[in-house]
Amino acid sequence: MNQQQNVQLVQQAFAAFSTADIDRVLKTLAADVDWFIPGPTEIIPFAGKRHGPQEVAESFCALAAAQVAERFEPLEFIASEPKVVMLGVHAGA
């Protein structure tokens, strides 16, 4: 895939996430996906590094158990083949 296709795939994943369609999100991930949410894992249970769709799914479960999303807004997608980074805003209670 080229850089634009990679960005589109990540955008699709985050669009699915914004509607809580986790199965659709997981289908967009590569078997060797590296997923990172910054923050201390002892305070933020869904933060940290994850590898593979199963670990990403576990992160989503931890997120759902920890808070209700009040705001989720992807702001920018940055691509450098084959990596894509999303910068955005998330707030929850």
RATAVEN-V596876 format. One record per residue. N is the residue number from 1. PHI is phi in degrees with one decimal (NA if undefined). Layout:
[[N,PHI] [N,PHI]]
//
This chain:
[[1,NA] [2,-89.8] [3,-57.6] [4,-64.3] [5,-64.3] [6,-62.5] [7,-62.1] [8,-61.1] [9,-64.8] [10,-66.3] [11,-61.5] [12,-61.6] [13,-62.1] [14,-71.9] [15,-64.8] [16,-64.7] [17,-62.7] [18,-66.4] [19,-105.8] [20,63.1] [21,-92.0] [22,-64.8] [23,-59.1] [24,-67.0] [25,-60.1] [26,-61.2] [27,-69.5] [28,-85.1] [29,-88.5] [30,-73.8] [31,-60.4] [32,-109.0] [33,-57.9] [34,-109.1] [35,-122.9] [36,-138.8] [37,-119.7] [38,-70.0] [39,136.6] [40,-75.5] [41,-67.6] [42,-73.8] [43,-108.9] [44,-115.5] [45,-64.6] [46,-96.1] [47,-79.0] [48,108.0] [49,-90.3] [50,-132.5] [51,-132.5] [52,89.4] [53,-58.2] [54,-63.3] [55,-68.2] [56,-65.1] [57,-59.3] [58,-63.1] [59,-63.8] [60,-62.7] [61,-63.1] [62,-64.5] [63,-62.8] [64,-62.3] [65,-75.0] [66,-89.1] [67,-162.2] [68,-105.9] [69,-69.0] [70,-102.2] [71,-152.2] [72,-144.1] [73,-142.8] [74,-65.6] [75,-108.5] [76,-153.0] [77,-116.8] [78,-116.9] [79,-115.8] [80,-145.3] [81,-41.1] [82,-97.0] [83,-97.3] [84,-132.8] [85,-115.9] [86,-109.8] [87,-107.7] [88,-164.9] [89,-123.4] [90,-137.8] [91,-135.2] [92,-150.2] [93,-122.1]]
//
